[in-house]
């Protein structure tokens, strides 16, 4: 019996000790509690180039997002083709070559060119004969020597042949044949095609010996001196657009740099995809190597709002939560900061909008430079 009493007393003692330890652990502060203050020495502050600042009112633009391409006006893009089909005899140029307006691009050979020049020369001689006959009949009818029928036939023959002559002459000019050389007997089977505009060759669809017809696109020339933005803006944002608004755009595939343009023209027609075309004029375009066809990601500034903001360097994002270091106290030796959570908004020009700060004291100061190194530790 005494043995069982001894066991029971032992169990009670162990239970009491365990309960006391649990109570102590409940009342003892947890070692995992995060310290919300950061203290640094004045020497650290100065050597780290740290700075203090306050929340200020800054302007934040309200924008419309748009996408599009870098393009050129229609008159700065030319598709080269042949007026009459033929075989390419020479094509010395390559994609990327820069050509001047009127420069020879390639030559085309076709026996029909010879026939055309022969017909022109023959027609020219016939026109001279028929003109003389027409003038003779005019004189005879004036003197009542010839009949009206003979006069009308001479007039009809002359004017019909003259129309044929002028048509053949215009064809030769379109094929870039020299009329003077043809009339002097210099008949050729090869016609040259010349550049209609100045620019760079962007497409070359033929090679030596290729047969081209009048409907074929031989090459494309683009003059990049007058490039602009062609943006697509959704229908819901159309009423916010105005001529002269600032456009901030980037070319994500080529550079992270932001460029500027200005709304120049606003389309008057809604496309099938419920967007409208906006033409933007580039600023300082000659300083950049923009190319036609580059994809553009743009923001059109429609208005601006004043918001309370801190320099972006003062705001540190950790696990999708924005923090800042608010100055609590300072003396000759140290600075004491409190780690505070901020609700942030837009970012613009190195400033970050801070929301719900009405309760903050007007002269509250924050660490505006050097916060990242302290909060990231």
C-alpha positions in Angstrom: 0.0 0.0 0.0 2.8 2.4 0.9 4.4 1.5 -2.4 1.4 2.7 -4.4 1.2 5.9 -2.3 4.9 6.6 -3.2 4.2 6.1 -6.9 1.2 8.5 -6.8 3.1 11.2 -5.0 5.9 10.9 -7.5 3.4 11.3 -10.4 1.9 14.4 -8.8 5.3 16.1 -8.4 6.3 15.4 -12.0 2.9 16.8 -13.2 3.3 19.9 -11.1 6.8 20.6 -12.4 5.7 20.1 -16.0 2.8 22.5 -15.5 5.0 25.1 -14.0 7.4 24.9 -17.0 4.5 25.2 -19.5 3.3 28.3 -17.6 6.8 29.8 -17.7 7.0 29.2 -21.5 3.6 30.9 -22.0 4.6 34.0 -20.1 8.1 34.2 -21.5 8.5 36.5 -24.6 9.0 34.6 -27.9 12.5 34.9 -29.4 10.8 35.1 -32.9 9.3 38.5 -32.3 10.5 40.9 -35.1 12.3 44.0 -34.0 10.6 47.0 -35.7 13.3 49.5 -35.0 16.6 50.0 -36.7 19.4 52.0 -35.0 22.5 53.2 -36.8 25.4 55.5 -35.8 25.8 59.0 -37.2 29.1 57.7 -38.7 27.3 55.0 -40.6 24.7 57.5 -41.8 27.3 59.8 -43.2 29.7 57.2 -44.7 26.8 55.5 -46.4 25.6 58.8 -48.0 22.2 58.4 -46.5 19.6 61.1 -46.6 16.3 62.1 -44.9 13.2 63.4 -46.5 9.5 64.0 -46.1 6.3 63.1 -48.0 5.7 65.7 -50.7 3.0 66.4 -53.2 4.0 65.2 -56.7 2.2 65.1 -60.1 1.4 61.7 -61.4 0.2 61.3 -65.0 -3.0 59.5 -65.9 -2.4 57.4 -69.0 -4.0 55.3 -71.6 -2.1 52.2 -72.6 -1.7 51.5 -76.3 0.4 49.3 -78.6 1.4 49.7 -82.2 4.3 49.9 -84.7 6.9 52.4 -86.0 5.8 53.2 -89.5 6.4 55.7 -92.3 3.9 57.7 -94.4 2.8 56.1 -97.6 4.8 58.5 -99.7 8.0 57.3 -97.9 7.5 53.7 -98.9 7.7 52.5 -102.5 7.2 49.1 -104.1 9.2 48.7 -107.3 7.7 46.8 -110.2 8.0 46.6 -114.0 5.5 48.2 -116.4 6.1 45.4 -118.9 7.4 41.9 -118.0 10.8 40.7 -118.7 13.9 38.8 -117.4 16.1 40.4 -114.8 19.5 41.0 -116.5 21.3 42.8 -113.7 20.5 43.4 -110.0 23.6 44.7 -108.2 21.9 45.8 -105.0 21.2 44.0 -101.7 18.8 44.5 -98.8 20.1 47.3 -96.7 21.7 49.3 -99.5 20.8 53.0 -99.5 19.7 54.4 -102.9 19.1 57.9 -104.2 16.0 58.9 -106.1 16.6 58.2 -109.8 19.4 55.7 -109.2 19.4 52.6 -111.4 18.1 49.6 -109.4 18.1 46.8 -112.0 17.7 46.1 -115.7 15.1 44.0 -117.5 15.4 42.4 -120.9 12.5 41.6 -123.3 12.4 41.3 -127.1 9.1 43.2 -126.9 11.1 46.3 -126.1 12.7 46.2 -129.5 9.3 45.8 -131.2 7.9 48.7 -129.2 10.7 51.0 -130.4 10.4 49.8 -134.0 6.6 50.6 -133.9 7.3 54.0 -132.5 9.7 54.9 -135.3 7.4 53.6 -138.0 4.4 55.4 -136.5 6.5 58.6 -136.3 7.2 58.4 -140.0 3.5 57.7 -140.8 2.4 60.7 -138.7 4.7 63.0 -140.7 3.2 61.7 -143.9 -0.4 61.9 -142.7 0.1 65.4 -141.2 1.3 66.6 -144.6 -1.7 65.1 -146.3 -4.1 66.5 -143.7 -2.7 70.0 -144.2 -2.9 69.6 -148.0 -6.6 68.6 -147.8 -7.2 71.6 -145.5 -5.9 73.9 -148.2 -7.8 72.2 -151.0 -11.1 72.3 -149.1 -10.5 76.0 -148.4 -10.2 76.5 -152.2 -13.2 74.3 -153.0 -11.0 71.9 -154.9 -11.3 68.8 -152.8 -14.4 67.1 -151.4 -15.4 67.2 -147.8 -15.2 63.4 -147.7 -11.5 63.4 -148.7 -10.7 66.0 -146.1 -12.5 64.2 -143.3 -10.7 60.9 -144.1 -7.3 62.7 -144.1 -8.1 64.3 -140.8 -9.3 61.0 -139.2 -6.2 59.1 -140.4 -3.8 61.8 -139.1 -5.4 62.1 -135.7 -5.7 58.4 -135.1 -2.0 57.8 -136.0 -1.0 60.8 -133.9 -2.8 59.3 -130.9 -1.0 56.0 -131.5 2.3 57.8 -131.8 1.8 59.7 -128.5 0.8 56.5 -126.7 3.9 54.6 -127.9 6.1 57.6 -126.9 4.6 57.6 -123.4 5.2 53.8 -123.0 8.9 54.3 -123.9 9.2 57.0 -121.3 7.5 54.8 -118.7 10.1 52.1 -119.5 12.8 54.8 -119.1 14.0 54.7 -122.7 15.5 57.9 -124.1 13.3 59.2 -126.8 16.2 61.1 -128.4 18.3 57.9 -128.6 15.5 55.9 -130.0 14.8 58.5 -132.7 18.5 58.5 -133.6 18.3 54.7 -134.2 19.7 53.5 -130.8 17.3 50.5 -130.3 17.8 48.4 -127.2 16.3 45.2 -125.7 17.1 46.2 -122.1 15.2 48.7 -119.9 16.4 50.1 -116.7 14.3 50.6 -113.6 15.1 53.6 -111.4 14.5 54.3 -107.7 11.2 56.4 -107.3 12.3 57.6 -103.8 15.4 57.9 -101.7 15.8 55.3 -98.9 17.0 51.9 -98.0 16.1 48.6 -99.7 14.1 46.5 -97.3 12.9 43.7 -99.6 14.5 42.1 -102.6 12.3 39.5 -104.3 14.3 38.7 -107.5 17.7 37.5 -108.6 19.5 37.5 -112.0 17.5 35.6 -114.6 14.1 35.9 -112.8 11.1 36.6 -115.0 9.0 39.4 -113.6 5.5 40.4 -114.7 3.9 43.8 -114.2 2.1 42.5 -111.1 5.2 41.3 -109.3 6.8 43.2 -106.5 10.5 43.4 -107.4 11.7 45.2 -104.3 10.7 47.6 -101.6 12.3 50.9 -100.6 11.6 52.8 -97.4 12.8 56.3 -96.4 13.1 56.3 -92.5 13.6 60.0 -92.3 9.9 60.5 -91.6 9.1 57.7 -89.2 6.1 58.0 -86.8 4.0 55.9 -84.4 0.9 54.1 -85.5 -0.9 53.2 -82.3 -4.1 51.3 -81.6 -6.3 52.7 -78.8 -9.3 50.8 -77.5 -12.7 52.3 -78.1 -13.4 52.9 -74.4 -10.5 55.4 -74.2 -11.2 57.3 -77.4 -13.0 60.2 -75.7 -9.9 61.0 -73.6 -7.7 61.6 -76.6 -6.6 65.0 -77.7 -4.1 66.3 -80.3 -0.8 67.4 -78.7 -0.9 64.9 -75.8 2.4 63.4 -74.7 3.2 59.8 -75.6 5.8 57.8 -73.6 6.8 54.7 -75.4 9.3 51.9 -75.3 10.5 49.2 -77.7 10.6 46.2 -75.4 12.3 43.9 -77.8 15.3 46.2 -78.3 15.7 48.5 -75.4 14.4 49.4 -71.9 14.8 53.1 -72.6 11.7 55.3 -72.7 11.2 57.7 -75.6 8.7 60.5 -76.2 6.3 61.4 -79.0 3.2 63.6 -79.4 -0.3 62.8 -80.6 -0.5 64.3 -84.1 -3.6 62.7 -85.7 -6.6 60.8 -84.2 -8.5 58.5 -86.5 -12.1 59.0 -87.2 -13.0 55.3 -87.8 -13.4 52.4 -85.3 -11.7 49.3 -86.7 -13.1 45.8 -86.6 -11.2 45.0 -83.4 -12.8 48.0 -81.7 -9.7 50.2 -81.8 -8.9 53.5 -83.3 -5.7 54.6 -85.0 -3.5 57.3 -83.4 -0.7 58.9 -85.3 2.2 60.0 -83.1 5.1 62.3 -84.1 8.4 61.3 -82.6 10.7 63.7 -80.7 14.4 63.7 -81.4 14.0 60.8 -83.8 17.3 61.4 -85.5 19.2 60.5 -82.3 17.9 56.9 -82.3 18.1 54.0 -84.8 14.4 53.4 -85.1 13.4 51.0 -87.9 10.0 50.5 -89.6 8.0 47.6 -88.2 9.4 47.8 -84.6 6.8 46.9 -82.0 5.9 49.7 -79.6 4.4 49.7 -76.1 3.1 53.2 -75.3 1.3 55.2 -72.7 -0.6 58.4 -73.7 -0.8 61.0 -71.0 -4.3 62.3 -70.8 -4.2 64.3 -67.4 -2.3 64.4 -64.2 -3.2 64.1 -60.5 -1.3 65.4 -57.4 -0.6 62.7 -54.9 1.5 62.4 -51.7 4.7 60.6 -52.5 8.1 59.5 -51.3 11.2 59.1 -53.4 11.2 55.6 -54.8 14.5 54.9 -53.1 12.8 55.3 -49.7 10.3 52.5 -50.5 11.6 48.9 -50.3 9.4 46.0 -51.4 9.8 42.7 -49.6 7.5 39.8 -50.3 5.1 42.1 -52.1 4.9 44.4 -49.0 6.2 48.0 -49.2 8.3 49.2 -46.2 9.9 52.5 -45.3 12.1 53.6 -42.4 10.5 56.4 -40.4 12.8 58.5 -38.2 11.8 58.1 -34.5 14.6 59.9 -32.8 18.2 61.2 -33.3 21.0 62.6 -31.3 24.7 63.4 -31.8 25.5 59.7 -31.9 22.7 57.7 -33.4 19.6 57.6 -35.6 16.6 55.4 -34.6 14.2 54.4 -37.3 10.9 52.5 -37.2 10.0 50.0 -39.9 6.6 50.9 -41.2 4.3 49.3 -43.8 3.1 51.6 -46.6 0.3 51.3 -49.0 1.8 52.5 -52.3 0.4 53.5 -55.7 1.8 54.8 -59.0 5.5 55.4 -59.7 6.7 58.2 -61.9 9.9 60.3 -62.2 11.6 58.4 -59.3 8.7 59.0 -56.9 6.2 56.5 -55.5 2.7 57.6 -54.5 1.9 56.8 -50.8 -1.8 56.3 -49.8 -3.5 56.6 -46.5 -1.0 58.9 -44.8 -3.4 61.5 -43.5 -2.6 60.6 -39.9 1.1 61.2 -40.4 2.6 64.2 -38.8 3.5 66.9 -41.4 7.2 67.0 -40.5 7.7 63.3 -40.2 11.0 62.3 -41.9 11.9 59.1 -43.7 15.2 57.6 -44.8 15.1 58.5 -48.5 18.5 57.1 -49.4 20.0 53.9 -48.0 16.8 52.3 -46.8 17.3 49.2 -49.0 20.6 48.2 -47.4 19.1 48.4 -43.9 15.8 46.7 -44.7 17.3 43.9 -46.8 19.5 42.7 -43.9 
